[in-house]
Amino acid sequence: MPSIPPHGYSSIVDRLRTAGCVFAEDEAELLISEADGPARLAAMVERRIAGLPLEHVLGWAEFRGLRFAVDPGVFVPRRRTGFLVGRAAGLARPGAVVVDLCCGSGALGAALAAELGRAELYAADIDPAAVRCARRNLAGVGGVAYWGDLYDPLPGGLRGRVDVLLANAPYVPTGEIGLLPAEARLHEARVALDGGPDGLDVLRRVAGGAYDWLRPGGSLLFETGERQTAEALRITAAGGLAARAARSAELGATVVTGTRPTGPARVPRPGGRGSGDGRGGR
């Protein structure tokens, strides 16, 4: 940590606040703690003032009490998405087979594996920058990240074996991308945000293929917008899964869970296993 005189700290706080940073004092402390010298600190402050997400400036994001590397352009895991991981942790046991689709930085799967203590973890994303980042984050929990579209790059041997299928897919309607905060709109990959006309295009493809990859009793979990919940439940049920939704008012998060029935009966599913441009986040 560089030695910063008190007036230097105050100056950084003032500049961050002027740039619109609501938590300027906290951000100043983080920037100072992460810089390895005055020149590095000055560069980090300038990047933050220019509008880059704090996590991209720092090179990491905190999620579920852990730090995960987040490279420039990679989707930053949101605090609200911790609700999804918590729901998944309540369904899984140590040693569970976990797949993290649209994985971004890999934070969701890695956090779940850490909470379980042991997991067979696989992840995939269509964004090569995200996959490079995820590989670093998953290394500590023995996970593997693949580059490709949704289920396409996953090992075939996983079919019918997955206990928990996480999918933090994009669910912002295309017409609402322009309403997002500039930090997301300008500095995160479009494929991480755009869910198509109604925000559910990628989720349709995820739910359409989930049955084949889940074991009987295994579950798909994904985050969606509150006003999209009814349609998301319908899509999940159409994929042959028993669908239910949960809401955290505190975090402003809605999670849909679809569980593969344990019996032999199966509801016909529209669509196939999915290909195209799926990616996680929002």
C-alpha positions in Angstrom: 0.0 0.0 0.0 1.5 3.4 -1.0 1.9 6.0 1.7 -0.8 8.6 1.1 -0.9 11.9 3.1 -4.3 12.8 4.6 -4.9 15.5 2.0 -4.2 13.0 -0.7 -6.9 10.7 0.5 -9.3 13.6 0.8 -8.5 14.7 -2.8 -9.2 11.1 -4.1 -12.5 11.0 -2.2 -13.5 14.4 -3.6 -12.7 13.4 -7.2 -14.6 10.1 -6.9 -17.6 11.9 -5.4 -17.6 14.5 -8.1 -17.5 11.7 -10.7 -20.7 10.3 -9.1 -19.3 7.5 -6.9 -21.8 7.2 -4.1 -19.5 5.3 -1.8 -16.4 7.5 -2.5 -14.8 6.9 0.9 -15.0 3.1 0.6 -13.8 3.1 -2.9 -10.8 5.4 -2.1 -9.8 3.0 0.7 -10.0 0.0 -1.7 -8.0 1.8 -4.4 -5.3 2.9 -2.0 -5.1 -0.6 -0.5 -4.7 -2.3 -3.9 -2.2 0.1 -5.5 1.5 -0.8 -5.3 2.7 2.8 -5.6 1.6 6.4 -6.2 1.8 6.1 -10.0 -0.4 2.9 -10.0 -2.8 4.6 -7.6 -3.1 7.6 -9.8 -3.8 5.5 -12.8 -6.5 3.5 -11.0 -8.2 6.6 -9.8 -8.3 8.0 -13.3 -9.8 4.8 -14.7 -12.5 4.8 -12.0 -13.3 8.5 -12.7 -13.5 7.7 -16.4 -16.4 5.4 -15.5 -14.9 1.9 -15.4 -16.6 -0.4 -12.9 -14.7 -0.4 -9.6 -14.2 -4.2 -9.9 -12.5 -3.9 -13.3 -10.2 -1.2 -11.9 -9.3 -3.4 -8.9 -9.2 -6.6 -10.9 -11.5 -8.5 -8.5 -15.0 -8.6 -7.2 -16.4 -9.8 -3.9 -19.1 -12.4 -4.1 -20.5 -14.5 -1.3 -17.7 -13.3 0.9 -15.0 -14.5 -1.5 -12.8 -12.6 -4.0 -12.9 -13.5 -7.7 -10.8 -12.1 -10.5 -12.8 -10.0 -12.9 -11.0 -8.9 -16.1 -12.0 -5.8 -18.2 -15.2 -6.4 -20.2 -16.2 -9.5 -18.1 -19.5 -9.4 -16.4 -19.3 -8.4 -12.7 -21.2 -10.7 -10.4 -24.0 -8.9 -8.6 -24.7 -9.1 -4.9 -28.3 -10.1 -5.6 -27.2 -13.2 -7.5 -25.9 -14.6 -4.2 -29.6 -15.5 -3.6 -29.3 -17.9 -6.5 -26.2 -19.5 -5.1 -27.8 -19.8 -1.7 -30.9 -21.6 -3.2 -28.5 -24.0 -5.0 -26.6 -24.7 -1.9 -29.8 -25.7 -0.2 -30.4 -28.4 -2.8 -26.9 -29.8 -3.2 -24.6 -32.0 -1.2 -20.8 -32.2 -1.0 -19.5 -34.0 -4.1 -22.4 -32.8 -6.3 -22.0 -32.5 -10.0 -22.4 -28.8 -10.8 -22.6 -27.1 -14.1 -22.4 -23.3 -14.4 -23.7 -22.2 -17.8 -23.2 -18.6 -19.0 -20.5 -18.6 -16.3 -18.9 -15.2 -16.8 -16.1 -15.0 -14.3 -17.1 -18.4 -12.8 -17.9 -16.8 -9.5 -21.3 -18.6 -9.1 -20.0 -22.1 -9.6 -16.8 -21.4 -7.6 -18.7 -19.9 -4.7 -21.2 -22.9 -4.6 -18.3 -25.4 -4.8 -16.6 -23.5 -1.9 -19.8 -23.7 0.2 -20.3 -27.3 -0.5 -16.7 -28.1 0.4 -16.4 -30.5 -2.5 -18.0 -30.6 -6.0 -17.4 -31.8 -9.5 -17.6 -28.5 -11.2 -17.9 -27.6 -14.9 -18.5 -24.2 -16.5 -19.0 -22.8 -19.9 -19.4 -19.4 -21.6 -19.4 -18.1 -25.2 -17.2 -15.1 -24.3 -13.5 -16.2 -24.5 -12.4 -13.4 -22.2 -14.9 -14.6 -19.6 -13.6 -18.2 -20.0 -10.0 -17.1 -19.4 -11.1 -15.4 -16.2 -13.3 -18.3 -15.1 -10.4 -20.7 -15.5 -8.4 -18.8 -13.0 -11.2 -18.6 -10.5 -12.2 -22.2 -10.8 -8.6 -23.5 -10.4 -8.8 -23.2 -6.6 -11.9 -25.5 -6.4 -10.8 -28.0 -9.1 -13.3 -26.8 -11.7 -13.0 -26.7 -15.5 -14.2 -24.0 -17.8 -15.0 -24.5 -21.5 -15.4 -22.0 -24.3 -18.6 -22.5 -26.3 -22.3 -21.9 -26.5 -24.4 -23.2 -23.6 -24.3 -27.0 -23.6 -22.3 -27.5 -26.7 -18.7 -27.6 -25.2 -19.6 -29.7 -22.2 -18.3 -33.3 -22.0 -21.0 -35.7 -23.3 -20.5 -37.9 -20.2 -22.3 -35.3 -18.1 -25.6 -36.0 -19.7 -28.1 -37.3 -17.1 -25.5 -36.7 -14.3 -25.9 -33.1 -13.3 -27.2 -32.4 -9.8 -27.2 -28.6 -10.0 -27.3 -26.6 -13.2 -26.7 -22.9 -12.6 -27.5 -20.5 -15.5 -27.0 -16.8 -14.8 -28.1 -16.0 -18.4 -28.9 -12.5 -19.6 -32.4 -11.4 -19.1 -32.5 -7.7 -20.0 -34.8 -7.1 -22.9 -33.0 -5.7 -25.9 -35.0 -2.5 -25.9 -34.0 -1.8 -22.2 -30.2 -2.2 -22.6 -30.0 1.6 -23.0 -31.6 2.1 -19.6 -28.8 0.2 -17.8 -26.2 2.0 -15.8 -23.3 3.2 -17.9 -20.9 0.9 -16.0 -22.7 -2.1 -17.3 -23.8 -0.7 -20.7 -20.4 0.5 -21.7 -18.0 -1.8 -20.0 -19.5 -5.3 -19.9 -19.9 -7.5 -23.0 -23.3 -7.0 -24.7 -23.7 -10.8 -24.8 -23.7 -10.8 -21.0 -26.7 -8.4 -20.9 -29.0 -8.8 -23.9 -31.7 -11.4 -23.4 -33.5 -10.7 -26.7 -36.9 -9.0 -27.3 -38.5 -10.1 -24.0 -35.3 -10.9 -22.2 -35.9 -14.7 -22.1 -34.4 -15.9 -25.4 -31.3 -17.5 -23.8 -33.3 -18.9 -20.9 -35.6 -20.6 -23.4 -32.6 -22.4 -24.8 -31.2 -23.3 -21.4 -34.5 -24.7 -20.2 -35.1 -26.5 -23.4 -31.9 -28.5 -23.0 -31.8 -28.9 -19.2 -33.8 -32.1 -18.9 -31.3 -34.2 -20.9 -28.3 -33.0 -18.7 -29.9 -33.2 -15.2 -30.1 -36.4 -13.3 -33.6 -37.4 -12.0 -34.1 -35.1 -9.1 -31.5 -32.6 -10.3 -32.3 -29.0 -10.6 -31.8 -26.0 -13.0 -31.7 -22.6 -11.2 -31.6 -19.2 -12.9 -32.2 -15.6 -12.1 -34.9 -13.6 -13.8 -36.8 -10.3 -13.6 -39.8 -10.1 -11.3 -42.2 -9.2 -14.1 -40.8 -12.1 -16.2 -41.4 -14.7 -13.6 -44.7 -16.1 -14.9 -43.3 -16.6 -18.4 -40.1 -18.0 -17.0 -42.1 -20.6 -15.0 -44.0 -21.5 -18.1 -40.8 -22.0 -20.1 -39.3 -24.1 -17.4 -42.3 -26.3 -17.2 -42.5 -26.7 -21.0 -39.0 -28.2 -20.7 -40.3 -31.0 -18.6 -39.2 -29.7 -15.3 -41.2 -29.0 -12.1 -41.0 -25.3 -11.8 -41.2 -23.0 -8.8 -40.0 -19.4 -8.0 -38.6 -17.7 -5.0 -38.1 -14.0 -4.3 -35.7 -12.1 -2.0 -37.2 -8.7 -1.4 -34.0 -7.6 0.4 -31.8 -8.3 -2.5 -34.4 -7.6 -5.2 -33.8 -11.0 -6.7 -36.0 -13.7 -8.3 -34.8 -17.2 -8.8 -36.6 -19.9 -10.8 -35.9 -23.6 -10.0 -36.8 -26.4 -12.3 -36.4 -29.9 -11.1 -36.3 -33.0 -13.3 -38.9 -35.5 -12.1 -37.7 -38.8 -10.7 -40.4 -40.8 -12.5 -40.3 -42.0 -16.1 -42.9 -39.6 -17.5 -41.8 -36.7 -19.5 -43.5 -33.6 -20.9 -42.6 -32.9 -24.6 -40.3 -30.0 -24.9 -40.2 -27.3 -27.6 -36.7 -26.5 -28.9 -33.5 -28.4 -28.7 -30.4 -28.5 -26.7 -29.4 -25.0 -27.8 -26.8 -23.3 -29.9 -26.2 -19.6 -30.6 -25.1 -16.8 -28.4 -25.9 -17.5 -24.8 -24.0 -15.9 -21.9 -24.5 -15.1 -18.3 -25.3 -12.1 -16.3 -27.1 -8.9 -16.4 
